[in-house]
Amino acid sequence: MSDFILSATSTVDISREELEKENIKWISFPYQIDGKEYMDDLGKTLSLDDFYQAMIDGAVATTSQITYVRYINYFEDLLKEGKDILHMCLSSGITGEYQQALMAKKELETKYPERKILILDSLTATACQGVLLLALNEQRNEGKTIDEVYQWATKNRVNVNALFFTSDLTYLVRGGRLSKAAGSFGNLLNICPIIEVNLEGKLVVRDKIRTKKKAMKSLAKQISNRLIKDFPYLNEIFIVHTHSKEDAEELKSILKELLPDYKGNISIHEIGTTVGAHLGPGTVGAGFWGEEKTI
């Protein structure tokens, strides 16, 4: 196995147990519920059920960046193990956290000139980010060097597709990502926007579809059309949701019908507090290896 540390932010939304099993380090994003601060510790302090129920009950959830100072402390603790670091950030198109990590890298490289710190902008989020992370971990386990894994990631991250829809626009309005008028109008007409993460790692609306049932079918068809069925690493579809397990199960069922010859696994993951604070309950989507993004 290659002797470097693989690290990521808590937004990969992979379980604590799996991260520990694979020896992948991670750093938490801070979030707030009605002003009270928590750390995104993958559901240890506050379960995702309690988090989303609080939002349903009217609580306002917000998030903060991982600061440069926290990154300094986090990276330095890892560097003391005497190993190089490959760290994956949440998309720079969503947060400025990537720049904070780069600042910390620059400072620590003068203090630890014999060590290498590589910062990867995932250009995606949530379990879609996890799809990329686990592929990198497979390559680390194969014995590839830190530079080989980093270069592969920067080349292939454009193939990590992230598509989802939301059936409740209320939370996008609360988070300032949608105007109140547009949100009210959309909810009134049962509009479910299908959103994807583009080449710049930003959220863009790809389509606007009336009714959740039609949105679900459209989403599944787009996934099946884009999917690379024989991708060499982590050939798996990660279905993601925010407090919408039944909808996630329905999407999985539809995908199995559309992809009878697909031999990869289709797993379900709940979106964590950092991204979930902005999407709110009612979101369903998927991360998967697919066609190279073009927008």
N, C-alpha and C positions, 0 to 999 in steps of 0.2 A: 504493500500500500504506500502511496506517496505520503511523505511526511510534511504536510502543511495543514493549517487549520482552515476548514470551510465554515463560513459564518454567514448569517443573514439577519434580517429584521423579523420581528414577531409577525409581520404581515404575511408571511408565507402560509400561515394558517394550517400548518402541519402539527399534529399532536406533540405534546411534550415528550411522550413516551418514544415516538419514532425518532425525533431529533436526538434524544439522548442515546437511543440504540445505535444510530448511525454516527454518533460523535460529531454532530453538527452544532456549533455554538450559535447563540442568538441574543439579540438585544431588544428590549421592550420599548414600544412607543408609549408615551403618556396619553391618557384621555381623561375627560371630565364628564360627570353627570350632574347637571344642575350646579356646576361650580366645584364639586368635590372631586379631587384628583385621584386617579387610579393608574396602575401600570398594566399594560396589555401583556399579562403573563400567561396567555393561552388558557384562560378560564379558571386559573387556580384560585385567585382571590374572589372574583365575581363570575359566576357561571354565565354562559351566553344566553341561557333561558332568562335569567334574571335581568341581564343587560337589555335584551330586546323587549322584555315585558315592561321595563321602566320607560322605554321609548313609547311603547303603545299607550302607557298610562299618562303620557304627556311630558315626561322628562326631556330636557334638552341635552343631547350628547355632543361634545366637541372633542377635538384632538389637538395635540401640540407636536412640534418636531422633536426629534432626538437631537440634542444640542451638541455643539463642537466639544464642550467640556466633558459631557458624558461619553462621547466617542473617544476622547483622549484616555479617560480612565478605563473604558472597556477594552480598547485595543492594547493599552499598556499591560493590562493583566494577562492578555493572551500572549503578548510578545515575551513576557517573562518565562513562558514555557520553552522559549528557544526555537520557535518555529515561525515560518512565514505565514501570512494571512491572505486568504481570498475571501472578501466580504461582499455580499450582494445586498443592494439597497432597494427599497421601494421606488417605483418609477419617479424619475425627476420631473415628469409631466404632471405629477399629482402633488408632490411635496418638495420642499427645498432640502430635505434631509441628506440627499446625495452630496450636496455642496458642503454640508457640515462634516461629513465623513472624509471628503477630500482635504479639507482644512486640517483635520486631525492627522491624516496620513502625512501631510507635508511637514508638520511639526515633529511627529514621532520619527520620521526617517532621518532627521538630523541627530536625534538622540540614539537611535538604533540603526546605524548605517549598514550593519551587516545583515539586517533583516529586510524582507520585501513585504510591502503591503499593497495589494491590488484591490481597487474598489470597482465593483461592477454595477452599473446602472441596469437594472433588470428590464426597464421600460414596460413593466406590467405590475400586477398587484395580486394580492390574496393567493388562493391555491394555484392560480395561474403562474404566479411567481414560484410557488412550490414545485410545479412541474419542471421548471428550469433548474431549480436547486437540486432536486433529486437526480436529474440527469448528470449534473456536475459531480455529484457524489458518486455515481456509478463510475465515472471516469477516474476520479481520485482512487477508488477501490481497485481499478484496473492497473494502477501504477503510473498514470500520466502525471507529468510535472505540473506545477502551479501555472506556468506560462502556457502550456499546451491547453489546459482546461480553460483558462481565461480567454485565450484567443478563440477557442471553439465557441465559448459562450457569446462573445461579442459578434461572432459571425451568425450564429444560429438563433439568437434571441428574437429575430424578426419572424421566426416560425412559431413562436409561442402565441397562439391565438386566444383571445379572451372575449367572449360574447355573453351578454346577459340582458335580461329585461326586468323591469320593475312594474308591479301592478298597483303601486301606491306612490304618487308623486309628492306626497306631503313632505317627506323627509328631504328630498332634493330642494324643495322650497325653503325649508328651515335652515338648511346648510348654505343657502345663498347660491346654489348651482342652477336654480330655475326660478323665474319670476313668479310671484304669487298669482298673477293673472293667468299665466300659462299653466301653472300647476292646477289651479281650480278648474280651468277649462278642460285640461286633459283628464282629470279625475271624473268630471261630469260626463265626458264622452267615453269613459273606460279605455282611454288610450294607454297602451303599454309600449313605451319606446324601447327599441332594441339598440343597445349601446355596445360599442367595442372599444378596446384600447388600441390606438393607432401607432404608427411608426415612431412618433415622438413620445409615446407613453402617455398620451392624453385621452380622456374619455370623450368620444364623439358619438352622436346619435346617428345610427345607420338607417333606421326605419322607424315609422310610427304606425302601430297596428292597433286596431280596436278589438278589445276583449282579450282576456288572458289566454283563453283557449287557442285562439288564432296565433297569438304571439308565441305560445309554447310550440306549436307545430312549425312555425316559421323558423324559430331558433334551432330546433332539432334538425330541420332540413339544411340550414346553413352550416351547422356543425358537420353533418354527414358529408356534405359536398366539399368541405375544406379539408377534412381530416386526412393526415398521412397515415395510412393503416400499417405501414411496415417501418416506422421510424425506429432507428437502432437503439435508442435509449428511452427508458421509461415509456413504453408504448401503452399509454393509459389516458383515459379521459377523466379529468377531475371535475365533477359537477359541484357547483358551489351554490349556497343559498343563505339567506338571512331569515332565520326563524320560519322557514317555509319547507319543512321536511317532506310533506306530502307532494308539493309541487316538484321538488327535486326527484322524488321517487317516480313521479309521472314522466319527467323528462328522461330519466334513465330507461324506463319501459319503452318509450317512443324510440329512443336511440337504438335499443336492442332490436326493435322491429326493422328499423331503417338500415342497420348494419349487421345482417345475419352472419357475414363472413369475418367480422372483426374479432380478432383473437386477443386483443388487449383487454385489460380490466377497466370497468367503469365504476369509479368510487364516488362517494358523496362526502363533502366537507362543508362545515358551516363557516361562513365568513366571520372573522373575528371582529373585535371591538373597534380597531383603528379604521378600517374601511367601512365596517358596518355602521359606524356613527354617522357617516355621510349618506349611505344608501337607505338605511332604515329597514324594518321588516318588509318582506314582500318581494325580494329580489331573488332571481334564479338565473344561473348561467353555467358556463363551463370554460375550463382552461384545457388546451390540448395542442399537440403538435399538428400544425396545418400548413396551408399554403403561405408563402411569404407575404407579409402584409404590404400593401401598396399605397395606403393612404396615411 
